[in-house]
């Protein structure tokens, strides 16, 4: 018995050494060697008794994976263990096309929470909103679920259905929403001349993907060719994406050499700074408003925070989500990986984004109270799939939602028009 116990402890130690976990100890980087070895001894003892005495034979990989999940679960909601299958699935997320519902999720206050639905996707059309708490997936409770476990449950083959149970402010009881999965193709940038007479341009960035900076540059060029004199940059319900794209997008609006964002972490390699490298594509003289809301997270908060700190744009709307931590992927030898929080983002003026978010310069609610109540009624009817005295209820409800006034955008355009008037520029002439 004693011999078997020693063999298991040796095996555990070898596994840990092979993964590099003990290498800092061997290099003398910490003074807790004795404590760590004692804790590993306890782990070896527990593993031995589970293997030798549990009522049923157990798979070694299952035990090791379970131990890693438990260890990572003691950290923070954004750190997670990825099985080989989960790791492969995660790698498709930033390519702009993937299967699922079209929502960005996180664990907030221990609850599975929607950061934002992606515009035009099945979840968006079904009425899922930023801040919704998903309490069940296909009838199974989400209590204690990890992010990657939730992703695995929500994704599936195109055309299949999944039912999520949500709670949101204003609802008296949980609401079941059945959504048909689809291949999610996200075009990150769309634009238009919002007010042709005043020449106020509008650019919406839905997510920060591989080509976002190129798409933004094309949009700016086209709008400037149309004589744009002011810009609304819409980052509402943008859940984030690639850090390098957030930096490149911000670079389009700042002069060279401006700090955009920096990170602080435990290790020197986790302390990074990012500065603007190019001359701005949009002249600094062009007034600008950035729209944000509670669905604006991560990369969106980096962009809005930098533009706010440098007073390049007026930030308008609602407080952002507050997701300002950096996750680093550490691949493991069997194809699995650890996704660990290794640093936090800070704006140029040293403001932490994590849990704090970006507070707008001008706070504007998404809708007026009456309009919001009306929208909730219409949306609930839409989700139930019926409206009284309407031949095609879903289509009618959708039209009603589309006709809603975008109060935040309306205020942004009015603000920019007032800004230009204060500068003494007529609103009906092209810029020279």
VOGU-3710 file (C-alpha; in Angstrom, 3 decimals, decimal comma):
1> xxxxxxxxxx> 0,000/0,000/0,000  2,792/2,381/0,965  4,708/1,501/-2,190  1,677/2,261/-4,406  1,151/5,603/-2,655  4,770/6,597/-3,300  4,420/5,621/-6,963  1,366/7,872/-7,402  3,055/10,778/-5,662  6,076/10,378/-7,938
11> xxxxxxxxxx> 3,803/10,308/-10,982  2,004/13,483/-9,903  5,289/15,268/-9,289  6,612/14,199/-12,682  3,448/15,437/-14,390  3,712/18,773/-12,634  7,396/19,080/-13,475  6,730/18,210/-17,108  4,150/20,938/-17,363  6,595/23,489/-16,006
21> xxxxxxxxxx> 4,600/24,272/-12,889  7,488/23,586/-10,551  10,184/25,136/-12,723  10,013/28,508/-10,910  10,654/26,629/-7,670  13,671/24,881/-9,136  15,011/28,225/-10,358  14,622/29,622/-6,842  12,054/32,266/-7,883  9,972/31,796/-4,732
31> xxxxxxxxxx> 10,490/31,066/-1,091  7,509/28,706/-0,705  9,136/25,462/-1,934  8,407/23,552/1,262  4,774/24,606/1,394  4,231/23,733/-2,268  5,716/20,249/-1,904  3,536/19,606/1,156  0,443/20,636/-0,791  1,438/18,364/-3,673
41> xxxxxxxxxx> 1,820/15,518/-1,177  -1,771/16,100/-0,039  -2,902/16,104/-3,668  -1,063/12,830/-4,265  -2,680/11,277/-1,219  -6,166/12,309/-2,381  -5,534/11,026/-5,889  -4,307/7,702/-4,502  -7,400/7,125/-2,378  -9,744/8,082/-5,197
51> xxxxxxxxxx> -7,991/5,713/-7,580  -7,777/2,831/-5,133  -10,963/3,076/-3,094  -13,700/4,845/-5,101  -16,694/2,599/-5,744  -16,081/2,518/-9,512  -12,917/2,508/-11,660  -12,083/6,000/-12,934  -10,350/7,384/-15,999  -7,076/9,130/-15,122
61> xxxxxxxxxx> -7,606/11,938/-17,641  -11,039/12,669/-16,191  -9,527/12,994/-12,730  -6,692/15,240/-13,869  -9,024/17,459/-15,924  -11,387/17,709/-12,969  -8,537/18,727/-10,678  -7,412/21,436/-13,109  -10,974/22,755/-13,462  -11,295/22,968/-9,697
71> xxxxxxxxxx> -7,974/24,792/-9,419  -8,824/27,309/-12,149  -12,298/27,755/-10,663  -10,681/29,325/-7,607  -9,302/32,193/-9,714  -11,740/34,503/-11,539  -14,702/34,149/-13,940  -12,588/34,768/-17,041  -9,944/32,117/-16,347  -10,879/28,643/-17,537
81> xxxxxxxxxx> -9,573/25,237/-18,548  -10,123/24,249/-22,174  -10,294/20,639/-23,260  -8,785/19,929/-26,705  -12,263/20,185/-28,241  -13,010/23,495/-26,475  -9,622/24,914/-27,463  -10,260/24,162/-31,148  -13,751/25,689/-30,891  -12,427/28,845/-29,266
91> xxxxxxxxxx> -9,977/29,400/-32,125  -12,796/30,032/-34,634  -14,416/32,878/-32,668  -12,308/35,753/-34,056  -12,539/34,670/-37,715  -15,892/36,399/-38,246  -17,917/33,236/-38,890  -19,060/30,585/-36,418  -22,090/28,524/-35,507  -24,389/29,455/-32,653
101> xxxxxxxxxx> -26,858/32,060/-31,418  -24,904/35,303/-31,806  -24,374/36,380/-28,193  -21,321/37,272/-26,153  -21,534/35,880/-22,623  -19,585/36,154/-19,388  -19,829/35,166/-15,737  -20,825/38,232/-13,717  -21,469/38,049/-9,981  -21,482/34,265/-10,347
111> xxxxxxxxxx> -24,242/34,304/-12,983  -24,132/33,511/-16,703  -24,775/36,941/-18,202  -25,239/38,266/-21,733  -22,678/40,951/-22,525  -24,531/41,755/-25,731  -26,301/40,115/-28,656  -24,618/40,588/-32,027  -26,790/42,663/-34,319  -28,654/40,703/-36,986
121> xxxxxxxxxx> -28,085/37,276/-35,394  -30,757/34,804/-34,182  -30,345/35,911/-30,550  -30,703/39,582/-31,498  -33,825/38,904/-33,558  -35,304/36,807/-30,748  -35,068/39,746/-28,350  -32,108/38,788/-26,155  -30,683/41,918/-24,494  -27,421/42,999/-22,863
131> xxxxxxxxxx> -27,548/42,221/-19,160  -29,922/39,258/-19,459  -29,053/36,502/-16,977  -29,295/33,015/-18,493  -30,584/30,806/-15,687  -31,182/27,655/-17,737  -30,077/26,129/-21,054  -32,525/23,548/-22,406  -34,033/23,294/-18,939  -30,724/22,658/-17,165
141> xxxxxxxxxx> -29,615/25,136/-14,521  -26,541/27,240/-15,288  -25,588/27,577/-11,630  -21,855/26,929/-11,310  -21,364/26,606/-15,083  -18,092/27,752/-16,667  -17,934/29,976/-19,721  -16,644/27,249/-22,014  -19,251/24,771/-20,756  -21,932/27,339/-21,549
151> xxxxxxxxxx> -20,480/27,976/-25,017  -20,481/24,248/-25,724  -24,156/23,964/-24,720  -25,239/27,016/-26,716  -23,457/26,126/-29,934  -24,567/23,346/-32,230  -25,362/22,429/-35,836  -27,085/25,000/-38,025  -30,880/24,691/-37,908  -31,068/23,066/-34,473
161> xxxxxxxxxx> -32,867/24,787/-31,620  -31,850/25,711/-28,106  -34,066/27,140/-25,371  -32,594/29,586/-22,890  -34,349/30,819/-19,770  -33,540/34,415/-18,923  -34,174/36,925/-16,191  -33,910/40,669/-16,721  -34,867/43,805/-14,882  -38,562/44,483/-15,294
171> xxxxxxxxxx> -39,590/40,845/-15,810  -41,761/39,374/-13,076  -40,806/35,788/-13,880  -38,227/33,932/-15,994  -38,760/33,995/-19,745  -38,078/31,061/-22,064  -36,685/31,953/-25,490  -36,229/29,279/-28,147  -33,628/30,206/-30,754  -32,640/28,411/-33,944
181> xxxxxxxxxx> -28,877/28,130/-34,332  -27,270/29,537/-37,465  -23,869/30,143/-38,992  -22,972/33,537/-37,559  -21,425/35,773/-40,180  -20,500/39,078/-38,636  -19,651/42,068/-40,788  -17,847/44,189/-38,254  -18,356/47,650/-39,810  -21,356/49,345/-41,380
191> xxxxxxxxxx> -21,770/53,037/-42,150  -23,948/55,715/-43,728  -24,392/59,465/-43,917  -26,784/59,833/-40,992  -27,696/63,487/-41,657  -26,944/64,388/-45,291  -27,773/68,076/-44,844  -25,531/68,573/-41,810  -23,103/65,968/-43,203  -22,944/63,948/-40,009
201> xxxxxxxxxx> -21,520/60,506/-40,726  -22,303/57,322/-38,835  -20,072/54,267/-38,394  -21,065/51,231/-36,363  -18,479/48,678/-35,258  -20,202/45,472/-34,168  -17,080/43,554/-33,086  -13,308/43,840/-33,394  -12,191/41,192/-35,880  -9,232/40,585/-38,165
211> xxxxxxxxxx> -10,224/43,147/-40,838  -12,020/45,742/-38,704  -9,318/48,399/-39,140  -9,361/47,961/-42,942  -13,162/48,126/-43,069  -13,112/51,240/-40,880  -10,538/52,923/-43,139  -12,725/52,247/-46,196  -15,799/53,627/-44,404  -13,982/56,808/-43,357
221> xxxxxxxxxx> -12,658/57,369/-46,872  -16,106/56,985/-48,428  -17,786/59,276/-45,889  -15,083/61,920/-46,293  -15,566/61,778/-50,067  -19,241/62,534/-49,371  -18,196/65,624/-47,427  -18,543/64,373/-43,881  -18,013/67,124/-41,312  -18,784/65,258/-38,058
231> xxxxxxxxxx> -18,858/61,604/-37,022  -20,843/59,335/-34,724  -18,888/56,168/-33,871  -21,324/53,589/-32,514  -19,836/50,966/-30,169  -23,087/50,003/-28,468  -23,560/46,271/-27,883  -20,038/45,671/-29,156  -18,689/42,847/-26,948  -15,064/43,414/-27,950
241> xxxxxxxxxx> -12,700/41,115/-29,800  -9,063/41,442/-30,810  -6,827/43,779/-28,808  -4,645/44,667/-31,795  -7,747/45,757/-33,702  -8,895/47,981/-30,828  -5,472/49,635/-30,910  -5,520/50,060/-34,707  -9,039/51,502/-34,664  -8,101/54,029/-31,981
251> xxxxxxxxxx> -4,977/54,885/-33,996  -7,234/56,129/-36,831  -8,440/59,001/-34,633  -5,347/60,105/-32,668  -2,154/61,858/-33,644  1,063/59,843/-33,627  2,690/58,952/-30,294  -0,412/58,990/-28,076  -0,785/56,273/-25,438  -3,851/54,165/-26,245
261> xxxxxxxxxx> -3,873/51,524/-23,518  -1,476/49,759/-21,198  -1,617/46,590/-19,170  -0,339/45,709/-15,722  0,262/42,152/-14,624  2,364/40,022/-12,339  5,139/39,291/-14,832  7,204/41,774/-16,867  5,938/40,293/-20,159  2,371/41,113/-19,091
271> xxxxxxxxxx> 3,175/44,814/-18,777  2,645/46,281/-22,210  1,956/49,729/-23,647  0,327/50,548/-26,962  0,712/53,907/-28,684  -0,671/55,390/-31,889  1,744/54,846/-34,763  0,119/56,553/-37,728  -1,288/59,955/-38,631  -5,059/59,977/-38,047
281> xxxxxxxxxx> -7,259/59,097/-41,015  -9,976/61,364/-39,644  -8,702/64,932/-39,262  -8,516/66,032/-35,626  -10,670/69,044/-36,515  -13,676/66,797/-37,262  -15,922/66,643/-34,146  -16,789/63,176/-32,949  -19,200/61,397/-30,594  -18,775/57,797/-29,439
291> xxxxxxxxxx> -21,946/55,965/-28,417  -21,654/53,276/-25,719  -23,961/51,280/-23,473  -23,906/48,381/-21,012  -23,241/46,006/-23,906  -19,990/47,781/-24,836  -17,152/45,691/-23,426  -13,449/44,945/-23,573  -12,033/46,291/-26,868  -14,919/48,772/-27,074
301> xxxxxxxxxx> -13,960/50,122/-23,667  -10,327/50,446/-24,714  -11,297/52,590/-27,708  -13,821/54,763/-25,867  -11,538/55,148/-22,834  -8,578/56,330/-24,925  -10,644/58,769/-26,987  -12,199/60,118/-23,793  -8,875/60,552/-21,994  -7,350/62,429/-24,949
311> xxxxxxxxxx> -10,566/64,485/-25,327  -10,712/63,436/-28,962  -14,381/62,492/-28,737  -17,374/63,031/-26,491  -18,522/59,723/-25,011  -22,311/59,512/-24,888  -24,837/56,922/-23,748  -24,688/54,586/-20,767  -21,960/53,141/-18,553  -20,086/50,313/-20,260
321> xxxxxxxxxx> -19,865/46,698/-19,140  -16,519/46,769/-17,314  -14,547/43,881/-18,798  -10,941/45,058/-18,677  -8,856/41,972/-17,985  -6,348/40,287/-20,288  -6,570/36,544/-20,871  -3,555/34,632/-22,146  -3,800/31,165/-23,694  -1,272/28,581/-22,478
331> xxxxxxxxxx> -1,431/25,458/-24,693  -0,812/22,159/-22,874  0,884/19,043/-24,224  -2,283/17,017/-24,938  -4,011/19,740/-26,994  -5,875/21,256/-24,058  -5,124/24,766/-22,805  -5,380/27,163/-19,902  -7,019/30,532/-20,468  -5,673/32,636/-17,606
341> xxxxxxxxxx> -6,170/36,244/-16,596  -2,648/37,637/-16,639  -3,145/41,412/-16,643  -5,665/44,253/-16,590  -6,247/47,110/-19,029  -5,770/50,743/-18,054  -6,719/53,857/-20,009  -4,054/56,493/-20,829  -4,882/58,346/-17,604  -4,520/55,210/-15,507
351> xxxxxxxxxx> -8,176/54,313/-15,071  -8,928/50,630/-14,566  -11,621/49,272/-16,875  -12,220/46,026/-14,959  -15,538/46,140/-13,069  -15,574/49,942/-13,451  -16,380/50,419/-17,125  -16,316/53,751/-18,939  -18,648/56,441/-17,638  -19,984/58,630/-20,487
361> xxxxxxxxxx> -19,306/62,362/-20,602  -22,998/62,788/-21,370  -25,366/60,126/-20,053  -28,335/59,454/-22,310  -30,740/56,547/-21,652  -31,451/54,160/-24,492  -35,122/55,157/-24,608  -37,561/57,351/-22,759  -39,331/55,609/-19,885  -42,669/55,400/-21,700
371> xxxxxxxxxx> -41,043/54,176/-24,881  -39,091/51,582/-22,925  -42,248/50,237/-21,297  -43,922/50,089/-24,688  -40,915/48,309/-26,161  -40,948/45,710/-23,382  -44,603/44,933/-24,029  -44,064/44,636/-27,782  -40,948/42,523/-27,350  -42,633/40,154/-24,902
381> xxxxxxxxxx> -45,473/39,714/-27,353  -42,931/39,106/-30,090  -41,179/36,458/-27,999  -44,500/34,753/-27,268  -45,168/34,779/-31,000  -48,550/36,475/-30,960  -50,200/39,881/-31,003  -53,954/40,352/-30,887  -55,761/41,364/-34,085  -52,631/41,082/-36,217
391> xxxxxxxxxx> -52,489/38,762/-39,223  -48,689/38,358/-39,135  -47,780/39,013/-35,479  -44,024/38,516/-35,609  -43,567/40,707/-38,662  -45,782/43,404/-37,139  -43,869/43,323/-33,869  -40,540/43,516/-35,677  -41,727/46,562/-37,646  -42,848/48,214/-34,407
401> xxxxxxxxxx> -39,407/47,657/-32,894  -37,622/48,957/-35,994  -39,653/52,161/-35,928  -38,527/53,004/-32,416  -36,595/56,246/-32,152  -32,941/55,769/-31,357  -32,760/58,407/-28,647  -29,004/58,141/-28,141  -28,219/58,515/-31,835  -30,673/61,401/-32,092
411> xxxxxxxxxx> -28,916/63,204/-29,234  -25,496/62,498/-30,722  -26,429/64,034/-34,075  -28,046/67,062/-32,391  -24,960/67,539/-30,220  -22,635/67,463/-33,238  -24,808/69,913/-35,155  -24,709/72,280/-32,175  -20,951/71,804/-31,938  -20,493/72,811/-35,579
421> xxxxxxxxxx> -22,785/75,820/-35,182  -20,789/77,011/-32,183  -17,704/76,875/-34,378  -19,426/79,120/-36,872  -19,755/76,609/-39,708  -23,008/76,474/-41,730  -24,671/73,071/-41,649  -25,658/72,952/-45,318  -22,285/73,395/-46,963  -19,530/70,956/-47,762
431> xx> -16,304/71,188/-45,820  -13,392/72,633/-47,708
//
